[in-house]
Amino acid sequence: MEGITEKITPWLIEHGLYILATIVVAYIIFKFSEVVIEKFIRKVIVNDPHLDEKAEIKRENTLIAIFTTTLRVAILIVTTLMVLQGLGFEIGPLLAAAGIAGVALGFGGQYLIRDLISGMFMIMENQYRIGDVVRFGDTSGTVEAITLRMTTLRDLSGTVHHVPHGEISQVSNLTKAYARVNIDIGVSYDADLEHVISTVNKVGEELASDPEWKDSILKTPHFLRVTDFADSSVMIKILGDTKPQEQWAVAGELRKRLKIAFDREKIEIPFPQRVIHQAKP
């Protein structure tokens, strides 16, 4: 027993304390990395004059999440190598082998490099942030997470989509700076168009002045123009600006109020109609 203790004690003094100190320091850095990065980002990021306070916070939160994840991965890798070295493993050959493997996998890793480079430009250009609603081609949803390699979206049905940045050819941000209510609605050819315009504008003004909705609306929804003479109706366009992510709720409330107002004012929203001519016998 004394012989074992005599052998273990020098090892613990020489290597054990080094390993323990490495793990403790790594844990402290890992634990407080997010706090430090958050303070740093919020201090050094210059506010964009075109973004409101809420949008700026989303932008900063996105950068904080990305830098925190990247730093923590680096901490884990470095700590693992230092612990292996403390246990007596030669990490030189390990690093050399990793370099050779990296060269061997270079062609396969080109897609990973493409994802990382694309992700860096997307972050630098502030194309979208965590919490934005975006569309990548046929895939759309709320941005839940962003890393240097990919973006995670959740759509209305709750499905989560993981999209590598290198696969994104076009980004459509539906909630940046402001959003827009854009409604096309058909009215009967028999309707008095001036009366229709007056009713639409009145409903928009009532909605914009409603205490429950006024904070969500930046520009009162209003009649814009006649867009088409359709088969069964005259198509009109209604536009209004809202705060980001509020356009769907405002548009739904506006449609409800328009239907009630049109019923009250006897303005018909026609069904598709077809005229049939019967040949005389």
Summary of the structure (lengths in Angstrom):
residues: 281
radius of gyration: 30.5
end to end distance: 119.7
largest distance: 121.8
contacts: 746
relative contact order: 0.08
helix: 52%
strand: 20%
